[in-house]
Amino acid sequence: MHSEIINSQSPLFDAVISTSTQAVGDYFHKMFLLSLEDGEAHPNTFYLLTPSKLTAIPILGESTEARYEEAIQAGRDFSEEFGVQPIHYLVHQALCWEGSGDTNVPAKDDPTRIETAYTFVAPLLDLCLAPNLTVYLSVLHQWNLRVWCNEMHEGLSVRVRDENSLVVTTTNNALGHYDKDEENIFVMDNMLFNQCIVGLSPSFPAIHNLNDVTPLDRAITLELMSKKAEALNKQIYTE
């Protein structure tokens, strides 16, 4: 884990304090591309931001299972570091190999593979300010996760694929549970991001306040609130 103070003269400070998700994403993705060009970027990193502090945790696992466990642990480490306080953004940057899908070889060994640089950005203030589980889960169901993506070749960007696109899960895309006025969408399940949010959840008051109930009561409450949130979203997206 590495932390640093965000200088009040930094454009990142202005982006975070103004709660501009696009400005935060533009800043991080630009820095990511510059780092890749210089050969200095880590291929998989989470960042947590408040207006005054930036904390980074790299994901180093080679297997999918190892990366999942590291992502949830990163969330736990963030939670321990920041406690219960307003947290503005979670950022995930990843350098990936994408195969053609026409072969059975791993993507990194596919001769037609494409290298892609992703920056995912999600505002967390609504989760931090959610007064109860109903609101908390409703925010999760309408998750405002955004993505920036460039295709790369030997550290250089060759094509912009996505910019400030709304990330829609495959399930929500199939159900039509997303803002239909949003034309710029990207269908993807970022499981590492989900894992990190799970690990971070004790920092959100709606979850933190469940610490004094039994695990069974907590599970029942989560299930009931989840059903209410799903019903609410079904009503929102079918009207």
C-alpha positions in Angstrom: 0.0 0.0 0.0 1.2 3.5 -0.9 -0.4 6.7 0.2 0.3 10.3 -0.7 -1.3 13.7 0.0 -3.1 15.3 -2.9 -1.8 18.9 -3.4 -4.5 21.5 -3.4 -2.9 22.9 -6.6 -3.3 19.6 -8.4 -5.9 19.2 -11.2 -6.8 15.9 -9.4 -7.8 17.8 -6.3 -10.1 20.0 -8.4 -11.6 16.9 -10.1 -12.2 15.1 -6.8 -13.6 18.2 -4.9 -16.0 19.0 -7.7 -17.1 15.3 -7.8 -16.5 15.2 -11.6 -16.2 11.5 -12.5 -15.2 12.4 -16.0 -12.4 14.7 -14.8 -11.1 12.0 -12.4 -11.2 9.4 -15.2 -9.6 11.7 -17.7 -6.8 12.5 -15.3 -6.1 8.9 -14.3 -6.3 7.5 -17.8 -4.0 10.1 -19.2 -1.5 9.4 -16.4 -1.8 5.6 -17.1 -1.1 6.0 -20.8 1.9 8.2 -20.1 3.2 5.6 -17.6 2.7 2.8 -20.1 4.6 4.9 -22.7 7.5 5.3 -20.2 7.3 1.6 -19.2 6.7 2.5 -15.6 3.0 1.5 -15.1 1.9 -1.4 -13.0 -0.5 -3.6 -15.0 -3.2 -3.9 -12.2 -3.7 -1.4 -9.5 -6.6 0.0 -7.3 -6.7 3.6 -6.0 -8.9 5.1 -3.4 -9.4 8.9 -3.2 -10.6 11.6 -0.9 -10.0 15.2 -1.7 -6.8 15.2 0.3 -5.4 11.6 0.1 -4.7 9.0 -2.6 -3.9 5.4 -1.7 -2.8 2.8 -4.1 -2.7 -1.0 -3.8 -1.3 -3.2 -6.6 -2.8 -6.6 -7.6 0.0 -9.0 -8.2 -1.6 -12.5 -8.4 -1.0 -14.5 -11.5 -4.1 -16.7 -11.3 -7.7 -15.4 -11.4 -8.4 -16.9 -8.0 -5.3 -15.1 -6.5 -6.4 -11.8 -8.1 -9.9 -12.1 -6.7 -8.5 -12.7 -3.2 -6.1 -9.8 -3.5 -8.9 -7.5 -4.7 -11.1 -8.2 -1.7 -8.1 -7.9 0.6 -7.3 -4.5 -1.0 -10.8 -3.4 -0.1 -10.3 -4.5 3.5 -7.0 -2.7 3.6 -8.6 0.5 2.2 -11.3 0.2 4.8 -8.9 -0.2 7.6 -6.9 2.8 6.4 -9.8 5.1 5.8 -12.4 3.9 8.3 -15.9 5.3 8.1 -15.6 8.6 6.4 -16.7 10.2 3.1 -14.7 8.5 0.4 -15.0 10.0 -3.1 -13.7 7.6 -5.7 -12.4 4.1 -6.3 -10.3 3.7 -9.4 -9.0 0.4 -11.0 -6.4 0.4 -13.8 -5.5 -2.8 -15.7 -3.5 -3.7 -18.7 -5.0 -6.7 -20.4 -4.5 -9.1 -23.3 -7.6 -9.8 -25.4 -7.6 -12.8 -27.7 -9.6 -13.1 -30.9 -11.8 -15.7 -29.4 -11.2 -18.0 -32.3 -8.6 -20.2 -30.7 -8.2 -22.2 -27.5 -4.9 -20.7 -26.5 -4.6 -18.1 -23.7 -5.1 -14.5 -24.8 -1.5 -13.6 -24.1 -0.3 -16.4 -26.5 -2.8 -15.6 -29.2 -0.9 -14.1 -32.2 -3.9 -11.9 -33.0 -4.2 -10.7 -29.5 -4.9 -7.0 -28.7 -3.4 -5.2 -25.7 -5.8 -2.9 -23.9 -5.4 -0.4 -21.1 -8.5 0.1 -18.9 -9.3 2.8 -16.3 -12.4 2.2 -14.3 -13.8 4.9 -12.0 -16.7 4.9 -9.6 -18.0 7.6 -7.3 -18.4 6.3 -3.7 -20.0 9.2 -1.9 -23.6 7.9 -2.5 -22.6 4.6 -0.8 -20.9 6.5 2.0 -24.0 8.7 2.5 -26.6 5.9 2.2 -28.6 6.0 5.4 -29.8 2.4 5.3 -29.5 -0.8 3.3 -32.4 -0.1 1.0 -30.7 3.1 -0.3 -27.3 1.4 -0.3 -28.4 -1.5 -2.4 -30.4 0.8 -4.7 -27.2 2.7 -5.4 -25.3 -0.6 -6.2 -28.1 -1.6 -8.6 -27.7 1.7 -10.4 -24.0 1.6 -10.2 -22.3 4.5 -12.0 -19.1 2.8 -12.9 -17.3 4.4 -15.8 -14.6 3.1 -18.1 -11.8 4.5 -20.3 -10.1 2.1 -22.7 -7.4 2.4 -25.3 -5.9 -0.3 -27.6 -2.1 -0.4 -27.2 0.9 -1.5 -29.1 4.3 -1.7 -27.4 3.3 0.9 -24.8 1.7 3.3 -27.3 -2.0 4.0 -27.8 -3.2 3.1 -31.2 -7.0 3.5 -30.8 -9.4 5.0 -28.3 -12.1 2.4 -27.7 -14.1 3.9 -24.8 -14.1 7.2 -23.0 -16.3 7.8 -19.9 -18.6 4.9 -21.0 -21.1 3.6 -18.5 -20.2 0.0 -17.5 -23.3 -2.2 -17.6 -23.1 -5.8 -16.3 -24.1 -8.6 -18.6 -27.1 -9.3 -16.3 -28.3 -5.7 -16.2 -27.8 -5.5 -20.0 -29.9 -8.6 -20.6 -32.6 -7.3 -18.3 -32.5 -3.8 -19.6 -31.7 -2.4 -16.2 -29.7 0.7 -17.1 -30.4 4.3 -18.2 -31.7 4.1 -21.7 -30.8 7.7 -22.3 -27.2 6.7 -21.9 -25.9 6.0 -25.4 -22.3 5.5 -24.4 -22.3 2.1 -22.6 -19.8 -0.7 -22.2 -21.0 -4.2 -21.3 -18.6 -6.0 -18.9 -18.4 -7.7 -15.6 -15.4 -6.3 -13.7 -15.3 -9.0 -11.0 -12.1 -7.5 -9.4 -13.9 -4.2 -8.9 -16.8 -6.0 -7.3 -14.5 -7.9 -5.0 -12.8 -4.7 -3.9 -16.1 -3.1 -3.1 -17.1 -6.1 -1.0 -13.9 -5.8 1.0 -14.4 -2.0 1.4 -18.0 -2.3 2.5 -17.3 -1.9 6.3 -16.4 1.7 5.5 -20.0 2.4 4.4 -22.3 3.3 7.4 -25.2 1.2 6.0 -23.0 -1.9 6.3 -20.9 -0.8 9.2 -24.1 -0.4 11.4 -24.9 -4.1 10.8 -21.9 -5.1 13.0 -24.2 -5.4 16.1 -26.6 -7.9 14.6 -26.1 -11.7 14.2 -24.8 -13.1 10.9 -28.3 -14.7 10.3 -30.1 -11.5 10.8 -27.7 -9.7 8.6 -28.1 -12.2 5.8 -31.9 -12.0 6.1 -31.9 -8.2 6.1 -29.6 -8.1 3.0 -31.8 -10.5 1.1 -35.0 -8.6 1.9 -33.4 -5.2 1.0 -31.9 -6.7 -2.2 -35.4 -7.8 -3.3 -36.8 -4.4 -2.5 -34.0 -2.7 -4.5 -34.5 -5.1 -7.4 -38.2 -4.3 -7.4 -37.5 -0.6 -7.4 -35.1 -0.9 -10.3 -37.6 -3.0 -12.3 -40.2 -0.2 -11.8 -37.7 2.5 -12.8 -36.5 0.8 -16.0 -39.8 -0.5 -17.3 -41.8 2.7 -17.0 
